Amino acid sequence: MNLHQTIIKGIKEQLFYNDYLVLPNFGGFILKKIPSHFSASGGMLLPPSKTISFNAQLKQNDRILAQWIQHKLNCDNLQAVHHLNDFAEYCKSILLNKGRLTIDGLGFFYSDLENNICFEPQQQINFLTSSFGLSPVSVKEIEVETLPQTETVFIDRVITNTSAKTEKIKSRNYRRIAIAAISGVFFLSGLLLVVSNSKISGQLKASLLGKEQKLIYTPISYQELDLKNLDTEKKDYVADVNGIAVLELENNKSLTVRAIENSLTEPEVAKTNHVTASHISKKNFEIVLGCFSILNNANRMVKKLRSENVSANLSGQNNKGLYVVSSGNFETKEEALVQLSALKNVSPNAWIKKGE
């Protein structure tokens, strides 16, 4: 098989797997799926199919044929593209000289009066693999069946005496009514007996027994509640560059707080017995170790890094609403770079952020 026959085989083979295929510098083949439909005469039901069309404006290489030729001929990409360009020039030369180029299994190309490349697909070629084996079905209209008319025959009915049956039905109905009434009396009697011997009181009991009774309120005494001592030991905290501190609580829980700058003067501080929060000076640079949309995950990373002797804190939320886990605060970027190189083994995706 020569090179041109190999390329034609590749075109037909790849059209079974791709709805769009380009022969560089020549044109592109496009497949369109057509559902099952009736023939023009209406006597045949045709299976679904894919029809092929050609667009001479699509000349850019989509690499589908090139990759197939690379695999088939065991060559590199440049050689495959060179083979495709040679085949395109071959097709153009045939159209220029003979005006018609036939490719078996696809259709034939021809040039119009303005030397435009036109394509006529080959009939009965179906590229839809899921409809292989399906053949057209002949459709025949079912004739309306006419039933023969028959004459109506009237038969005389024998009149029977129904008075005895009517009496039996009435007696059965009376029995049912009597049984239902007796059952209702027994049910109401049992209900009144239960109400009178139970703890039901107030309007409900009065409505059931038909007499007035006053509402009685009985207070309920509760046992003394044993309140658990909620005093917890004071925890030390370290705030980050944004004034955010994480307090470790019991049961592997943590609390995130923001430190407030103390604006009291020294005499006022001397008069006060407590300080609301310590002033944390903000530095220029910090190392961001991770960003999380869930606060729990950020606290879990802080706890993990601290267990590995890495200074890590939760430095608040960024402008995207993510919780930022950072380490250290530095005056210069050089200091931050030294610490960043030391943290690469612990957090490879860490980066330096300039303070606000």
Backbone hydrogen bonds, N-H to C=O, Kabsch-Sander energy under -0.5 kcal/mol:
donor,donor_aa,acceptor,acceptor_aa,energy
6,T,2,N,-1.8
7,I,3,L,-2.2
8,I,4,H,-2.2
9,K,5,Q,-2.3
10,G,6,T,-2.1
11,I,7,I,-2.2
12,K,8,I,-2.2
13,E,9,K,-2.3
14,Q,10,G,-2.5
15,L,11,I,-1.4
16,F,13,E,-1.0
17,Y,14,Q,-1.2
18,N,14,Q,-1.6
21,L,29,F,-2.4
23,L,27,G,-3.1
25,N,59,K,-1.6
26,F,23,L,-1.9
27,G,23,L,-2.0
28,G,55,N,-2.6
29,F,21,L,-3.9
30,I,53,S,-2.4
31,L,19,D,-2.3
32,K,51,T,-2.4
34,I,49,S,-3.5
37,H,46,L,-1.1
39,S,44,M,-2.6
42,G,39,S,-0.7
45,L,137,V,-3.0
46,L,37,H,-3.3
46,L,44,M,-0.6
49,S,34,I,-2.5
51,T,32,K,-2.6
53,S,30,I,-2.3
55,N,28,G,-2.6
58,L,55,N,-1.2
59,K,57,Q,-1.1
67,Q,63,R,-1.9
68,W,64,I,-1.7
69,I,65,L,-2.5
70,Q,66,A,-2.4
71,H,67,Q,-2.0
72,K,68,W,-2.4
73,L,69,I,-3.4
74,N,70,Q,-1.1
75,C,70,Q,-1.0
80,A,76,D,-1.9
81,V,77,N,-2.5
82,H,78,L,-2.1
83,H,79,Q,-2.2
84,L,80,A,-1.9
85,N,81,V,-2.3
86,D,82,H,-2.2
87,F,83,H,-2.0
88,A,84,L,-2.2
89,E,85,N,-2.3
90,Y,86,D,-2.0
91,C,87,F,-2.2
92,K,88,A,-2.2
93,S,89,E,-2.2
94,I,90,Y,-1.8
95,L,91,C,-2.1
96,L,92,K,-2.2
97,N,93,S,-2.0
98,K,94,I,-3.0
99,G,94,I,-1.1
101,L,109,F,-2.7
103,I,107,G,-3.0
104,D,102,T,-0.5
106,L,103,I,-2.0
107,G,103,I,-2.2
108,F,120,E,-2.1
109,F,101,L,-3.7
110,Y,118,C,-2.0
111,S,99,G,-1.2
112,D,116,N,-1.8
115,N,112,D,-1.8
118,C,110,Y,-3.2
118,C,116,N,-0.5
120,E,108,F,-2.5
122,Q,106,L,-2.5
125,I,122,Q,-0.8
126,N,124,Q,-0.6
127,F,50,K,-1.1
127,F,125,I,-0.5
129,T,127,F,-0.9
131,S,128,L,-1.2
132,F,129,T,-1.4
134,L,131,S,-1.8
137,V,45,L,-2.4
139,V,43,G,-2.9
147,L,145,E,-0.5
154,F,152,T,-0.5
162,T,160,T,-0.6
166,T,162,T,-1.9
167,E,163,S,-1.8
168,K,164,A,-1.8
169,I,165,K,-2.0
170,K,166,T,-2.0
171,S,167,E,-2.2
172,R,168,K,-1.9
173,N,169,I,-1.9
174,Y,170,K,-2.1
175,R,171,S,-2.0
176,R,172,R,-1.9
177,I,173,N,-2.1
178,A,174,Y,-2.4
179,I,175,R,-2.5
180,A,176,R,-2.2
181,A,177,I,-2.1
182,I,178,A,-2.3
183,S,179,I,-2.2
184,G,180,A,-1.9
185,V,181,A,-1.9
186,F,182,I,-2.2
187,F,183,S,-2.1
188,L,184,G,-2.3
189,S,185,V,-2.3
190,G,186,F,-2.2
191,L,187,F,-2.2
192,L,188,L,-2.4
193,L,189,S,-2.1
194,V,190,G,-2.1
195,V,191,L,-2.2
196,S,192,L,-2.3
197,N,193,L,-1.3
198,S,195,V,-0.9
204,L,201,S,-0.6
206,A,202,G,-2.1
207,S,203,Q,-2.7
208,L,204,L,-1.7
209,L,205,K,-2.5
210,G,206,A,-1.5
211,K,206,A,-1.2
217,Y,215,L,-0.5
218,T,216,I,-0.6
221,S,219,P,-0.5
227,L,225,L,-1.0
240,D,244,I,-2.2
243,G,240,D,-1.8
245,A,257,V,-3.1
247,L,245,A,-0.5
247,L,255,L,-3.7
248,E,246,V,-0.5
249,L,253,K,-3.3
253,K,250,E,-0.9
255,L,247,L,-2.7
257,V,245,A,-2.8
259,A,243,G,-3.6
263,S,261,E,-0.6
269,V,265,T,-2.4
270,A,266,E,-2.1
271,K,267,P,-1.4
272,T,268,E,-1.0
281,S,279,H,-0.6
284,N,330,F,-1.1
285,F,330,F,-2.3
286,E,353,K,-2.5
287,I,327,S,-1.5
288,V,286,E,-0.6
288,V,351,W,-3.2
289,L,287,I,-0.5
289,L,325,V,-3.3
290,G,325,V,-1.4
292,F,323,Y,-2.4
298,A,294,I,-1.5
299,N,295,L,-2.4
300,R,296,N,-2.1
301,M,297,N,-1.8
302,V,298,A,-2.1
303,K,299,N,-2.4
304,K,300,R,-2.0
305,L,301,M,-2.7
306,R,302,V,-2.3
307,S,303,K,-1.7
308,E,304,K,-0.8
308,E,305,L,-0.6
309,N,306,R,-1.6
310,V,305,L,-2.4
312,A,310,V,-0.7
313,N,326,S,-2.7
315,S,313,N,-0.7
315,S,324,V,-2.6
318,N,322,L,-2.1
321,G,318,N,-1.9
323,Y,292,F,-3.8
324,V,316,G,-2.9
325,V,290,G,-3.0
326,S,313,N,-2.5
326,S,324,V,-0.5
327,S,287,I,-2.0
330,F,285,F,-2.8
336,A,332,T,-1.3
337,L,333,K,-2.3
338,V,334,E,-1.9
339,Q,335,E,-1.8
340,L,336,A,-2.4
341,S,337,L,-2.1
342,A,338,V,-1.2
343,L,339,Q,-1.2
344,K,341,S,-0.5
347,S,343,L,-3.2
350,A,347,S,-1.7
351,W,288,V,-1.9
353,K,286,E,-3.5
355,G,284,N,-5.3
